[in-house]
């Protein structure tokens, strides 16, 4: 999934969550909640002492720096919504 698709997916989940909870639905709130989730992913990846190391994700070997760049792109796409 590309960063724009992931940003939209996270936004839609947060927006739908507000609807399910019968909370006042706010575009800004949904974006903020999705951004908080992405920031947590970025913070977790930044804890690796060696950003050039690899991790296993969904059974595939991926580099930490690639994942970090991916999540930073998702955050950027959220800011564009």
Steps between C-alpha positions, in 0.01 A plus 500: 500500500647835407523785757199688360281188517621429855428859607148472360448163667607632841290814461192296406546269800524795738206676337288183515600446865352837587179410316478165681541671838238758408755770568484825311667418171789727420730484200776667703462256788520198268817637342648570845423147623652345189807722535544391862502136384757572231718698744502196728621280215775751416605527865519122533715466189732777622580295811710261291864577562591397147258643248669296229391176666214289368179381660248235403161639409222279368756226440727723291837651584486881478748768598421724796590810301255402223220458755593830664488678164168331421338620823641850454339503155169384650521787751561744216198366313284543811608863515380536139147377574 
